Amino acid sequence: MSARTRAAARRVEAEHLWPDAVAVALSRFERAFEQPGRYLNGPYESPGIEIEDGRDDLDEALRHLPAGARADLGRLVARIDAEFERRTLPDLGWASEWTAGRWWWWRIREQ
């Protein structure tokens, strides 16, 4: 991410999220993707914290970023999405209004 995108993300965090929300969300995926093997293990990073929550935070940041920063972060999120989708399986039996439009909650990480 560029310095301008990081600055824009800090403004969005101050107004809509919390300090370092974007960096924390990105680091959750980085740690998850360091797991060996084809599939990601288990549903939880730690009790009560799921990496899908991090994806929600990235989605919120993307909604509020200016166009240039949105495109910059969006490229990184697209790579995260592709890897997350590659390393999970669809869970077509679990969907709700709460997850509508948020496909990352409809994936199974346990194999």
C-alpha positions, 0 to 999 in steps of 0.5 A, spaced: 500 500 500 502 506 498 503 512 503 497 516 501 493 509 502 495 508 509 494 516 510 487 515 507 486 509 511 488 512 518 483 518 516 477 512 515 479 508 521 479 515 526 472 516 523 469 509 522 473 504 525 478 504 530 486 505 530 490 500 526 483 497 524 486 496 517 493 493 519 490 488 524 485 486 519 491 485 514 495 481 519 490 476 521 490 474 513 497 474 513 498 470 519 492 465 517 495 464 510 502 462 513 499 456 515 501 450 511 497 446 507 491 447 502 486 448 507 486 453 513 485 450 519 479 451 524 474 457 524 477 461 529 484 465 530 483 465 537 476 465 541 471 470 539 475 473 533 475 470 526 479 472 520 472 474 517 471 479 522 477 482 519 474 482 512 468 486 514 473 491 517 476 491 510 470 492 506 468 498 511 474 501 510 473 500 502 466 503 503 469 510 505 476 511 502 477 516 496 477 513 489 485 512 489 486 509 496 480 504 494 483 502 488 490 501 491 487 497 497 482 494 493 488 490 489 490 487 495 483 485 498 482 482 491 489 478 492 486 476 499 479 474 497 482 469 491 487 466 496 481 465 502 477 462 497 482 458 494 483 455 501 476 454 503 470 451 501 463 453 500 458 452 506 451 453 502 447 451 508 449 457 512 447 463 510 443 469 513 440 476 512 446 478 517 451 475 512 448 477 505 453 480 500 459 478 505 461 471 501 467 470 506 462 468 511 459 462 507 466 459 507 468 453 511 475 453 513 476 446 517 477 440 513 
